[in-house]
Structures are given as structure tokens and as C-alpha cells.
Amino acid sequence: MVANHIWALSHGVVELFGRGKPGCRSPVEPSEMLESGALIYLRGLGLIQD
């Protein structure tokens, strides 16, 4: 289940950045967004700590 959730998160990041309108840039890089999202998720599950 965890793998499916991380896959869904990564798919969402790809969709956000892959379909973005030209000229609309996020201040966050896709890799940073994915990493922070995965860390927040894993912390929420109690699998990692700060």
C-alpha cells in the first residue's frame, strides 16, 4: 500500500509539471516536491522521525 501511495504522489507531481502552462513556473523543483511529499507521508505513518 505504501508503494502505491508513493507511486500516486509521484504521478501527481509528473502531472503538475508535465501539463503546466508555458511561463507558469513553480518556485519548487519537481524532485524537491516529490521528496518533501514522500517525507511528510512517511513521517505521518511514523516510519521516519525528524
MARKEMI-864072 format. One record per residue: residue in three letters; x, y, z of N, C-alpha, C, O in turn; residue number from 1. Coordinates in Angstrom, 1 decimal. Layout:
N
+-----+--------+--------+--------+--------+--------+--------+--------+--------+--------+--------+--------+--------+-----+
!  aa !     nX !     nY !     nZ !    caX !    caY !    caZ !     cX !     cY !     cZ !     oX !     oY !     oZ !   i !
+-----+--------+--------+--------+--------+--------+--------+--------+--------+--------+--------+--------+--------+-----+
! ALA !      X !      Y !      Z !      X !      Y !      Z !      X !      Y !      Z !      X !      Y !      Z ! NUM !
...
+-----+--------+--------+--------+--------+--------+--------+--------+--------+--------+--------+--------+--------+-----+
% end
This chain:
50
+-----+--------+--------+--------+--------+--------+--------+--------+--------+--------+--------+--------+--------+-----+
!  aa !     nX !     nY !     nZ !    caX !    caY !    caZ !     cX !     cY !     cZ !     oX !     oY !     oZ !   i !
+-----+--------+--------+--------+--------+--------+--------+--------+--------+--------+--------+--------+--------+-----+
! MET !    0.8 !   -1.2 !    0.0 !    0.0 !    0.0 !    0.0 !    0.9 !    1.3 !    0.0 !    0.6 !    2.2 !   -0.7 !   1 !
! VAL !    1.9 !    1.2 !    0.8 !    2.8 !    2.4 !    0.8 !    3.4 !    2.7 !   -0.6 !    3.5 !    3.8 !   -1.0 !   2 !
! ALA !    3.8 !    1.6 !   -1.2 !    4.4 !    1.8 !   -2.6 !    3.3 !    2.4 !   -3.5 !    3.7 !    3.3 !   -4.4 !   3 !
! ASN !    2.1 !    2.0 !   -3.4 !    1.0 !    2.6 !   -4.3 !    0.8 !    4.0 !   -4.0 !    0.6 !    4.8 !   -4.9 !   4 !
! HIS !    0.9 !    4.4 !   -2.7 !    0.7 !    5.8 !   -2.3 !    1.9 !    6.7 !   -2.9 !    1.7 !    7.8 !   -3.4 !   5 !
! ILE !    3.1 !    6.2 !   -2.7 !    4.3 !    6.9 !   -3.2 !    4.2 !    7.0 !   -4.8 !    4.5 !    8.1 !   -5.3 !   6 !
! TRP !    3.7 !    6.0 !   -5.4 !    3.6 !    6.0 !   -6.9 !    2.5 !    7.0 !   -7.3 !    2.7 !    7.8 !   -8.2 !   7 !
! ALA !    1.4 !    7.1 !   -6.5 !    0.4 !    8.1 !   -6.8 !    0.9 !    9.5 !   -6.6 !    0.6 !   10.4 !   -7.4 !   8 !
! LEU !    1.7 !    9.7 !   -5.6 !    2.3 !   11.0 !   -5.3 !    3.2 !   11.4 !   -6.5 !    3.1 !   12.5 !   -6.9 !   9 !
! SER !    4.0 !   10.5 !   -6.9 !    5.0 !   10.8 !   -8.0 !    4.2 !   11.1 !   -9.3 !    4.6 !   11.9 !  -10.1 !  10 !
! HIS !    3.1 !   10.3 !   -9.5 !    2.3 !   10.5 !  -10.7 !    1.7 !   11.9 !  -10.7 !    1.6 !   12.6 !  -11.7 !  11 !
! GLY !    1.3 !   12.4 !   -9.5 !    0.7 !   13.7 !   -9.3 !    1.7 !   14.8 !   -9.6 !    1.4 !   15.8 !  -10.3 !  12 !
! VAL !    2.9 !   14.6 !   -9.2 !    4.0 !   15.6 !   -9.5 !    4.3 !   15.7 !  -11.0 !    4.4 !   16.7 !  -11.5 !  13 !
! VAL !    4.3 !   14.5 !  -11.6 !    4.5 !   14.5 !  -13.1 !    3.4 !   15.2 !  -13.8 !    3.7 !   16.0 !  -14.7 !  14 !
! GLU !    2.2 !   15.0 !  -13.4 !    1.1 !   15.6 !  -14.0 !    1.1 !   17.2 !  -13.8 !    0.9 !   17.9 !  -14.7 !  15 !
! LEU !    1.5 !   17.6 !  -12.6 !    1.5 !   19.0 !  -12.3 !    2.6 !   19.7 !  -13.2 !    2.4 !   20.8 !  -13.7 !  16 !
! PHE !    3.8 !   19.1 !  -13.3 !    4.8 !   19.7 !  -14.1 !    4.8 !   19.4 !  -15.5 !    5.3 !   20.2 !  -16.3 !  17 !
! GLY !    4.3 !   18.3 !  -15.9 !    4.2 !   17.9 !  -17.3 !    3.2 !   18.6 !  -18.1 !    3.3 !   18.8 !  -19.3 !  18 !
! ARG !    2.1 !   19.0 !  -17.4 !    1.0 !   19.7 !  -18.1 !    0.9 !   21.1 !  -17.8 !   -0.1 !   21.8 !  -18.1 !  19 !
! GLY !    1.9 !   21.7 !  -17.1 !    1.9 !   23.1 !  -16.8 !    1.9 !   24.0 !  -18.0 !    2.4 !   23.6 !  -19.1 !  20 !
! LYS !    1.3 !   25.1 !  -17.8 !    1.2 !   26.1 !  -18.9 !    2.6 !   26.7 !  -19.1 !    3.3 !   27.0 !  -18.1 !  21 !
! PRO !    3.0 !   27.0 !  -20.3 !    4.2 !   27.7 !  -20.6 !    4.2 !   29.0 !  -19.9 !    3.3 !   29.8 !  -19.9 !  22 !
! GLY !    5.4 !   29.3 !  -19.2 !    5.5 !   30.6 !  -18.5 !    5.1 !   30.5 !  -17.1 !    5.4 !   31.4 !  -16.3 !  23 !
! CYS !    4.4 !   29.4 !  -16.7 !    4.0 !   29.3 !  -15.3 !    4.9 !   28.3 !  -14.6 !    4.8 !   27.1 !  -14.7 !  24 !
! ARG !    5.9 !   28.9 !  -13.9 !    6.9 !   28.1 !  -13.2 !    6.6 !   28.0 !  -11.7 !    6.2 !   29.0 !  -11.1 !  25 !
! SER !    6.9 !   26.9 !  -11.1 !    6.8 !   26.7 !   -9.7 !    8.1 !   27.1 !   -9.1 !    9.2 !   26.8 !   -9.7 !  26 !
! PRO !    8.1 !   27.7 !   -7.9 !    9.4 !   28.0 !   -7.3 !   10.1 !   26.7 !   -6.7 !   11.2 !   26.8 !   -6.3 !  27 !
! VAL !    9.4 !   25.6 !   -6.8 !    9.9 !   24.4 !   -6.2 !   10.1 !   23.4 !   -7.4 !    9.3 !   23.3 !   -8.3 !  28 !
! GLU !   11.3 !   22.8 !   -7.4 !   11.6 !   21.8 !   -8.4 !   10.8 !   20.6 !   -8.2 !   10.4 !   20.2 !   -7.1 !  29 !
! PRO !   10.5 !   19.8 !   -9.3 !    9.7 !   18.6 !   -9.2 !   10.4 !   17.6 !   -8.2 !    9.7 !   17.0 !   -7.4 !  30 !
! SER !   11.7 !   17.5 !   -8.2 !   12.3 !   16.5 !   -7.3 !   12.2 !   16.9 !   -5.9 !   12.0 !   16.0 !   -5.0 !  31 !
! GLU !   12.2 !   18.2 !   -5.6 !   12.0 !   18.7 !   -4.2 !   10.6 !   18.4 !   -3.8 !   10.4 !   18.1 !   -2.6 !  32 !
! MET !    9.6 !   18.7 !   -4.7 !    8.3 !   18.5 !   -4.3 !    8.0 !   17.0 !   -4.0 !    7.3 !   16.7 !   -3.0 !  33 !
! LEU !    8.5 !   16.1 !   -4.8 !    8.4 !   14.7 !   -4.6 !    9.0 !   14.2 !   -3.3 !    8.4 !   13.5 !   -2.5 !  34 !
! GLU !   10.3 !   14.7 !   -3.1 !   11.0 !   14.3 !   -1.9 !   10.3 !   14.8 !   -0.6 !   10.1 !   14.0 !    0.3 !  35 !
! SER !    9.8 !   16.0 !   -0.6 !    9.2 !   16.6 !    0.6 !    7.8 !   15.9 !    0.8 !    7.5 !   15.6 !    2.0 !  36 !
! GLY !    7.1 !   15.6 !   -0.3 !    5.8 !   14.9 !   -0.1 !    6.0 !   13.5 !    0.4 !    5.2 !   13.0 !    1.3 !  37 !
! ALA !    7.0 !   12.8 !    0.0 !    7.3 !   11.4 !    0.5 !    7.7 !   11.5 !    1.9 !    7.3 !   10.6 !    2.7 !  38 !
! LEU !    8.5 !   12.4 !    2.3 !    9.0 !   12.6 !    3.7 !    7.8 !   12.9 !    4.6 !    7.7 !   12.3 !    5.7 !  39 !
! ILE !    6.9 !   13.8 !    4.2 !    5.8 !   14.1 !    5.0 !    4.9 !   12.9 !    5.2 !    4.4 !   12.6 !    6.3 !  40 !
! TYR !    4.7 !   12.1 !    4.1 !    3.9 !   10.9 !    4.1 !    4.5 !    9.9 !    5.1 !    3.8 !    9.4 !    6.0 !  41 !
! LEU !    5.8 !    9.6 !    5.0 !    6.4 !    8.6 !    5.8 !    6.5 !    9.1 !    7.3 !    6.3 !    8.2 !    8.2 !  42 !
! ARG !    6.6 !   10.3 !    7.5 !    6.6 !   10.8 !    8.9 !    5.2 !   10.6 !    9.5 !    5.0 !   10.2 !   10.6 !  43 !
! GLY !    4.2 !   10.9 !    8.7 !    2.8 !   10.7 !    9.1 !    2.5 !    9.3 !    9.5 !    1.7 !    9.1 !   10.4 !  44 !
! LEU !    3.1 !    8.4 !    8.8 !    3.0 !    7.0 !    9.2 !    3.8 !    6.5 !   10.4 !    3.7 !    5.4 !   10.9 !  45 !
! GLY !    4.7 !    7.4 !   10.8 !    5.6 !    7.1 !   11.9 !    6.8 !    6.2 !   11.5 !    7.4 !    5.6 !   12.3 !  46 !
! LEU !    7.1 !    6.1 !   10.2 !    8.1 !    5.3 !    9.7 !    9.5 !    6.0 !    9.8 !   10.5 !    5.3 !    9.8 !  47 !
! ILE !    9.5 !    7.3 !    9.8 !   10.7 !    8.0 !   10.0 !   10.5 !    9.2 !   10.9 !    9.3 !    9.6 !   11.1 !  48 !
! GLN !   11.6 !    9.6 !   11.6 !   11.4 !   10.7 !   12.5 !   12.3 !   11.9 !   12.1 !   13.3 !   11.7 !   11.2 !  49 !
! ASP !   12.1 !   13.1 !   12.6 !   12.9 !   14.2 !   12.2 !   14.3 !   14.1 !   12.7 !   15.1 !   15.0 !   12.4 !  50 !
+-----+--------+--------+--------+--------+--------+--------+--------+--------+--------+--------+--------+--------+-----+
% end
